[in-house]
Amino acid sequence: MEFLGYTRPSGPAGIRNYVVVIPPVRCSNELAWTIAEGVNGVVPILHNHSCARLGPDNTRAKKTLVGLGRNPNVAGIIMAGIGCENITAEEIGEAIAETGKPVEVVTIDKEGSFQKAVDKGQAAARSMMAHACRMAREPHPISELTIGVKCGGSATISSLAGHPATGYVLDELIRQGGTAIFTETAEVIGAEHIMAKRAASPAVEERLLEVVGRFEKMIADYGVDIRGAQPSPGNIKSGLSTLEEKSLGAMYKTGTSPLNGVLEYAEHPSTPGLYLMDSTAWTSQLMLGMAAAGAQVFIFSVGGGLPAMSRSQPGAGRVPIVPVVKVTGDPGLKSELEYFDLYAGTIIEGTEEKDEVGEKLMTEIREVAAGKLTKQEYSRYREVLDMYATGPSV
C-alpha cells in the first residue's frame, strides 16, 4: 500500500508541504505571526513557552520545537526570535537543519529592529515557498506513515463505533510496517495491567507500568485521587461511571497490535509499531507532543457530548502542520456530520460491520495523506498552543 507524499532529504515523506515560522518563546509570537502574515501560505506555530520556565520544562520545550521543525510535513523553517531567550532560535535552528531542510534564523537583536527582522524573515519565507511550490508528490510506502490518535467526548458509545474503526486502521498500518502513537497517560490508569499484556517484551511492560505509576503519583502529590476525579462531568453525562471504564474504552482505539515501546513526551519512535507517549489529556499539549515525534496525521475519535458540537473541536488545540481526521460513532451527532470526516455510527445502526468502516477510514487516511483536506483544515480558528510543563515558573 502506498500514499503520495513529499520526499524529504532525510526521514519519511510529508503529507503536507508547509513553510513554518517558529518562535523559541512566546515573546516572539508577534514577530513570527507578522512574518507569516506577509507571505501567502506560510504558517506560524504560536505557543506559550516562556523564559520563566525552569530546567526540565525548558529541555522539553526545546525538544518539542526541534521536533516540530523536523516533522515530515514541514518543507522549510524560519526561526524568529528576539535574541534574549533562554532557548535560542539559533540552537533550535541548528538542530532542525541536521535534517537537510532549509532553515533561516532571524532575531531582532541581530537585525537591529523588529521591522528589519520581519523583512529578512519574509524574504526567506518567499524563497522557501517558491521552492516548496515546485515540489511534486511521489509514491511512498505506507510504512513511512506515522498516525497519532486521540479520543474526546468519551461516552459509552465510543467503544462501539469510532474506537473500533480507529483500532482497525492502526492494526492495518502496523501490519504494513507503519507507526502509531497514542497518548493520554491518565486514560491508561485502571487498565494498565491489560495493556501490559500486549507489551512486546518484559522491558516494555516494566516501562509501561513505571510511566503510568509515575503519572498517577504526580497527581497524588497534588492531593488528588484521579480514580475519584475522573471521569469528567461530561463523560458521566454521556454514560461513563468510572475511570477504569473510560480507560478500557480509550484502549479500544489502539487496536490489537503489540505495544512496541513507551515514549517520553516529544520522543521520536526508534522503530515502527505501536507506542504510548507519556502526556496529559489536554488536546494542545498532547498533539504538540505527537507532532514533535513525527506524526504526519491525527485521528480524533469523538464519542459524543456537547464539546463535539463545536465547529472547530479540537481545532483550538490543533497543531497547524498536522491534519486531523475527525471520526464519530454517535448517531446523535448526525446533524453535525458536515464537521466530521467519517461517520462510524453505521456499526451501531447495524448497516455496516466494524471492518467495513475501518476500511473506509483507512481509505480516508490515504486520501488525506495524498492531499485531500480534512474538515479541520477548512477552519481558520486557532489558539496559541499550550506547551507541556510540569514545574513552576519564576
C-alpha positions as CSV (number, residue, x, y, z in Angstrom):
1,M,0.0,0.0,0.0
2,E,1.3,3.5,-0.9
3,F,0.5,7.1,-0.4
4,L,1.5,10.2,-2.4
5,G,3.8,12.4,-0.4
6,Y,6.6,14.9,-0.5
7,T,10.1,13.4,-0.4
8,R,12.4,14.9,2.3
9,P,16.2,15.0,2.4
10,S,16.2,12.5,5.3
11,G,13.4,10.6,7.0
12,P,9.9,9.8,5.9
13,A,7.8,11.7,3.4
14,G,5.5,14.5,4.3
15,I,1.8,14.6,3.5
16,R,1.7,18.4,3.6
17,N,4.4,20.9,2.4
18,Y,4.4,23.8,4.9
19,V,6.9,26.6,5.3
20,V,6.6,27.5,9.0
21,V,7.8,30.3,11.3
22,I,8.6,29.1,14.8
23,P,9.3,31.4,17.8
24,P,11.5,30.0,20.5
25,V,9.4,31.6,23.2
26,R,6.0,33.4,23.4
27,C,7.7,36.8,23.4
28,S,8.5,36.1,19.7
29,N,4.9,35.2,18.8
30,E,4.2,38.6,17.3
31,L,7.3,38.6,15.2
32,A,6.5,35.0,13.9
33,W,2.9,36.0,13.1
34,T,3.9,39.2,11.3
35,I,6.4,37.3,9.1
36,A,3.9,34.6,8.2
37,E,1.1,37.1,7.6
38,G,3.1,38.8,4.9
39,V,3.7,35.7,2.8
40,N,0.8,33.7,1.5
41,G,0.7,30.1,2.7
42,V,3.3,30.5,5.4
43,V,2.2,29.1,8.8
44,P,3.2,30.5,12.2
45,I,3.4,28.0,15.1
46,L,2.5,30.2,18.1
47,H,2.9,28.8,21.6
48,N,3.0,29.8,25.3
49,H,6.5,28.7,26.4
50,S,8.3,31.5,28.3
51,C,11.7,32.2,29.8
52,A,10.0,32.0,33.2
53,R,10.0,28.2,32.9
54,L,12.8,26.2,34.5
55,G,15.0,23.1,34.0
56,P,13.1,20.1,32.7
57,D,10.4,22.3,31.2
58,N,12.9,24.2,29.1
59,T,14.5,21.0,27.9
60,R,11.1,19.6,27.0
61,A,10.1,22.8,25.2
62,K,13.4,22.8,23.1
63,K,12.8,19.1,22.2
64,T,9.3,19.9,21.2
65,L,10.2,22.9,19.0
66,V,13.0,21.0,17.3
67,G,10.6,18.1,16.7
68,L,8.0,20.4,15.1
69,G,10.6,21.7,12.7
70,R,11.8,18.1,11.9
71,N,8.2,16.9,11.3
72,P,7.9,15.5,7.7
73,N,5.0,17.9,6.9
74,V,7.4,20.8,7.1
75,A,9.4,21.9,4.0
76,G,11.2,24.9,5.3
77,I,11.6,26.8,8.6
78,I,12.2,30.4,9.7
79,M,13.2,30.6,13.4
80,A,12.0,34.0,14.6
81,G,13.4,35.2,17.9
82,I,14.1,38.3,19.9
83,G,17.7,37.5,20.9
84,C,17.5,37.2,24.6
85,E,15.7,33.9,25.0
86,N,16.9,31.1,27.3
87,I,16.3,28.7,24.4
88,T,17.7,30.5,21.4
89,A,16.5,30.5,17.9
90,E,20.0,29.6,16.8
91,E,20.2,26.3,18.8
92,I,16.8,25.2,17.7
93,G,17.5,26.0,14.1
94,E,20.8,24.2,14.1
95,A,19.2,21.0,15.4
96,I,16.5,21.2,12.7
97,A,19.0,21.9,10.0
98,E,20.5,18.5,10.6
99,T,17.6,17.0,8.6
100,G,18.8,18.9,5.4
101,K,15.8,21.2,5.4
102,P,16.3,24.9,4.7
103,V,16.4,26.9,7.9
104,E,16.7,30.7,8.3
105,V,17.3,32.3,11.7
106,V,16.2,35.9,12.3
107,T,16.3,37.8,15.5
108,I,15.5,41.4,16.4
109,D,18.8,41.6,18.2
110,K,20.9,40.7,15.2
111,E,18.9,42.6,12.6
112,G,18.6,45.8,14.7
113,S,14.9,46.3,14.7
114,F,11.5,44.5,14.6
115,Q,10.9,45.6,11.0
116,K,14.3,44.5,9.7
117,A,13.7,41.1,11.3
118,V,10.3,40.9,9.6
119,D,11.8,41.9,6.2
120,K,14.6,39.3,6.4
121,G,12.2,36.6,7.6
122,Q,9.7,37.3,4.8
123,A,12.4,37.3,2.2
124,A,13.5,33.8,3.4
125,A,9.8,32.7,3.5
126,R,9.2,33.8,-0.1
127,S,12.3,31.9,-1.2
128,M,11.3,28.7,0.7
129,M,7.7,28.9,-0.6
130,A,8.9,29.2,-4.2
131,H,10.9,26.0,-3.7
132,A,8.1,24.2,-1.9
133,C,5.6,25.1,-4.6
134,R,7.8,23.4,-7.2
135,M,7.8,20.1,-5.3
136,A,5.6,17.3,-6.6
137,R,4.1,14.4,-4.7
138,E,5.7,11.0,-5.3
139,P,4.6,7.4,-4.3
140,H,5.9,6.3,-0.9
141,P,5.2,3.1,1.1
142,I,2.6,3.3,3.8
143,S,5.3,2.2,6.2
144,E,6.6,5.8,6.1
145,L,3.4,7.0,7.8
146,T,3.0,7.8,11.5
147,I,-0.5,8.3,12.8
148,G,-1.2,9.9,16.2
149,V,-4.6,9.1,17.8
150,K,-6.7,10.9,20.5
151,C,-10.2,10.5,21.7
152,G,-12.6,13.0,23.1
153,G,-16.1,13.3,24.4
154,S,-15.7,9.8,25.8
155,A,-19.0,8.0,26.2
156,T,-20.4,4.5,26.4
157,I,-20.9,4.8,22.6
158,S,-17.2,5.4,22.0
159,S,-16.1,1.7,22.2
160,L,-18.9,0.6,19.9
161,A,-18.1,2.5,16.8
162,G,-15.4,5.2,16.4
163,H,-12.8,3.5,18.5
164,P,-13.1,0.1,16.8
165,A,-12.7,1.7,13.4
166,T,-9.7,3.6,14.6
167,G,-8.2,0.5,16.1
168,Y,-8.7,-1.3,12.8
169,V,-6.7,1.4,11.0
170,L,-3.8,1.2,13.5
171,D,-3.6,-2.5,13.2
172,E,-3.6,-2.3,9.4
173,L,-1.0,0.4,9.4
174,I,1.3,-1.5,11.7
175,R,0.8,-4.7,9.8
176,Q,2.3,-2.9,6.8
177,G,5.3,-1.5,8.7
178,G,3.9,1.9,9.8
179,T,3.9,3.6,13.2
180,A,1.1,4.7,15.5
181,I,1.3,6.8,18.7
182,F,-1.4,7.0,21.4
183,T,-1.2,9.1,24.5
184,E,-3.2,10.5,27.5
185,T,-1.4,8.6,30.2
186,A,-4.4,9.2,32.6
187,E,-6.5,7.1,30.3
188,V,-4.3,4.1,30.8
189,I,-4.7,4.2,34.6
190,G,-7.1,1.4,35.7
191,A,-6.4,-0.7,32.6
192,E,-2.6,-0.7,32.6
193,H,-2.5,-4.4,33.6
194,I,-4.4,-5.2,30.4
195,M,-2.2,-3.1,28.2
196,A,0.8,-4.6,29.8
197,K,-0.2,-8.0,28.4
198,R,0.3,-6.5,24.9
199,A,3.9,-5.4,25.7
200,A,6.4,-6.7,23.0
201,S,8.9,-7.5,25.7
202,P,9.3,-7.6,29.5
203,A,11.3,-4.4,29.3
204,V,8.4,-2.6,27.6
205,E,6.0,-4.0,30.2
206,E,8.2,-2.7,33.0
207,R,8.5,0.7,31.3
208,L,4.7,1.0,30.8
209,L,3.9,0.3,34.5
210,E,6.7,2.7,35.6
211,V,5.4,5.6,33.5
212,V,1.7,5.0,34.4
213,G,2.7,4.8,38.1
214,R,4.8,7.9,37.8
215,F,1.9,9.8,36.3
216,E,-0.5,8.7,39.0
217,K,2.0,9.6,41.7
218,M,2.5,13.1,40.2
219,I,-1.3,13.7,40.5
220,A,-1.4,12.2,44.0
221,D,1.4,14.6,45.1
222,Y,-1.1,17.4,44.5
223,G,-3.6,15.8,46.8
224,V,-5.9,14.4,44.1
225,D,-7.0,10.9,43.7
226,I,-7.5,10.6,40.0
227,R,-9.6,7.5,40.4
228,G,-12.1,9.7,42.1
229,A,-11.6,12.8,40.0
230,Q,-12.3,11.0,36.7
231,P,-14.4,10.6,34.6
232,S,-15.3,14.2,33.9
233,P,-18.8,15.6,34.3
234,G,-19.2,15.4,30.5
235,N,-18.1,11.8,30.5
236,I,-20.6,11.0,33.2
237,K,-23.4,12.8,31.3
238,S,-22.5,10.6,28.3
239,G,-22.8,7.4,30.4
240,L,-19.4,6.6,31.8
241,S,-19.2,5.7,35.5
242,T,-15.6,5.0,36.4
243,L,-12.0,5.9,35.3
244,E,-11.5,2.2,34.6
245,E,-14.4,2.2,32.2
246,K,-13.1,5.2,30.5
247,S,-9.6,3.7,30.2
248,L,-10.9,0.5,28.8
249,G,-12.8,2.4,26.1
250,A,-9.7,4.6,25.3
251,M,-7.7,1.4,24.9
252,Y,-10.0,0.1,22.2
253,K,-8.9,2.8,19.8
254,T,-5.3,1.4,19.9
255,G,-6.3,-1.8,18.1
256,T,-4.7,-5.2,19.0
257,S,-1.1,-4.8,17.9
258,P,1.7,-5.4,20.4
259,L,2.9,-2.4,22.4
260,N,6.4,-1.7,20.9
261,G,7.5,0.9,23.4
262,V,6.7,3.8,25.7
263,L,7.9,7.3,24.8
264,E,8.7,10.4,26.8
265,Y,6.9,13.5,25.6
266,A,8.0,14.5,22.1
267,E,10.3,11.5,21.8
268,H,10.6,10.0,18.3
269,P,9.9,6.3,17.9
270,S,13.1,4.3,17.1
271,T,11.3,1.6,15.1
272,P,7.9,1.0,13.6
273,G,5.0,-0.3,15.6
274,L,2.6,0.9,18.4
275,Y,3.8,3.4,21.1
276,L,2.4,5.1,24.1
277,M,3.6,8.6,24.7
278,D,3.6,10.0,28.2
279,S,1.4,13.1,28.2
280,T,-1.6,14.8,29.7
281,A,-5.0,14.6,28.2
282,W,-5.0,18.3,27.1
283,T,-5.5,18.4,23.3
284,S,-3.0,21.1,22.6
285,Q,-0.3,19.6,24.7
286,L,-0.6,16.0,23.5
287,M,-1.0,16.9,19.8
288,L,2.2,19.1,20.1
289,G,4.0,16.1,21.5
290,M,2.9,13.6,18.8
291,A,3.6,16.1,16.1
292,A,7.1,16.6,17.5
293,A,7.5,12.8,17.5
294,G,6.9,12.8,13.7
295,A,3.2,12.1,13.3
296,Q,2.0,13.3,9.9
297,V,-1.7,12.8,10.5
298,F,-4.0,12.6,13.6
299,I,-7.2,10.6,14.1
300,F,-9.6,12.2,16.6
301,S,-12.2,9.7,17.7
302,V,-15.2,11.6,19.2
303,G,-17.7,9.7,21.3
304,G,-20.2,12.5,21.5
305,G,-21.2,15.1,24.1
306,L,-21.6,18.8,23.9
307,P,-18.0,19.7,23.0
308,A,-18.3,17.7,19.8
309,M,-20.8,20.3,18.6
310,S,-18.1,23.0,18.5
311,R,-17.3,23.6,14.8
312,S,-13.5,23.5,15.2
313,Q,-13.2,21.0,18.1
314,P,-10.4,20.1,18.5
315,G,-9.2,23.0,16.3
316,A,-8.5,25.2,19.3
317,G,-5.5,23.0,20.1
318,R,-4.7,21.6,16.7
319,V,-1.1,21.8,15.5
320,P,-1.5,23.7,12.2
321,I,1.1,21.4,10.3
322,V,-0.8,18.1,11.0
323,P,-4.2,17.4,9.6
324,V,-6.9,15.9,11.9
325,V,-9.3,13.3,10.7
326,K,-12.4,13.6,12.8
327,V,-14.4,10.4,13.4
328,T,-17.7,10.0,15.4
329,G,-19.9,7.0,16.0
330,D,-22.6,8.9,17.8
331,P,-26.0,8.8,15.9
332,G,-26.9,11.8,18.0
333,L,-24.4,13.9,16.1
334,K,-25.9,13.3,12.6
335,S,-26.9,17.0,12.4
336,E,-23.2,17.8,12.8
337,L,-21.7,15.4,10.3
338,E,-20.6,18.1,7.9
339,Y,-17.9,18.9,10.5
340,F,-16.6,15.3,10.7
341,D,-14.6,13.3,8.1
342,L,-16.1,9.9,8.8
343,Y,-19.3,8.7,10.4
344,A,-18.9,5.3,12.2
345,G,-22.4,5.1,13.7
346,T,-23.4,2.7,11.0
347,I,-21.8,0.0,13.2
348,I,-24.3,0.7,15.9
349,E,-27.1,1.0,13.5
350,G,-26.3,-2.4,12.1
351,T,-25.9,-1.4,8.5
352,E,-22.1,-1.9,8.4
353,E,-19.5,-4.1,10.1
354,K,-16.6,-2.8,12.1
355,D,-14.1,-3.9,9.4
356,E,-16.1,-2.2,6.6
357,V,-16.0,1.1,8.5
358,G,-12.3,0.6,9.3
359,E,-11.6,0.1,5.6
360,K,-13.4,3.4,4.9
361,L,-11.3,5.2,7.5
362,M,-8.1,3.6,6.1
363,T,-9.1,4.9,2.6
364,E,-9.8,8.4,4.1
365,I,-6.4,8.4,5.7
366,R,-4.7,7.5,2.4
367,E,-6.6,10.2,0.6
368,V,-5.7,12.8,3.3
369,A,-2.1,11.7,3.0
370,A,-2.3,12.3,-0.7
371,G,-3.6,15.9,-0.3
372,K,-7.3,15.7,0.5
373,L,-8.1,18.5,3.0
374,T,-9.8,17.4,6.2
375,K,-12.8,19.4,7.7
376,Q,-10.5,20.9,10.3
377,E,-8.2,22.3,7.6
378,Y,-11.1,24.5,6.3
379,S,-11.4,26.1,9.7
380,R,-9.5,29.3,10.4
381,Y,-10.0,29.2,14.1
382,R,-6.7,28.9,16.1
383,E,-5.5,29.4,19.6
384,V,-1.9,29.8,20.9
385,L,-0.6,26.2,21.6
386,D,-0.1,25.1,25.1
387,M,3.4,23.7,25.8
388,Y,3.5,20.8,28.3
389,A,5.1,21.9,31.5
390,T,5.1,20.2,34.9
391,G,7.2,22.6,37.1
392,P,6.9,26.1,38.5
393,S,7.5,29.4,36.7
394,V,9.6,32.2,38.2
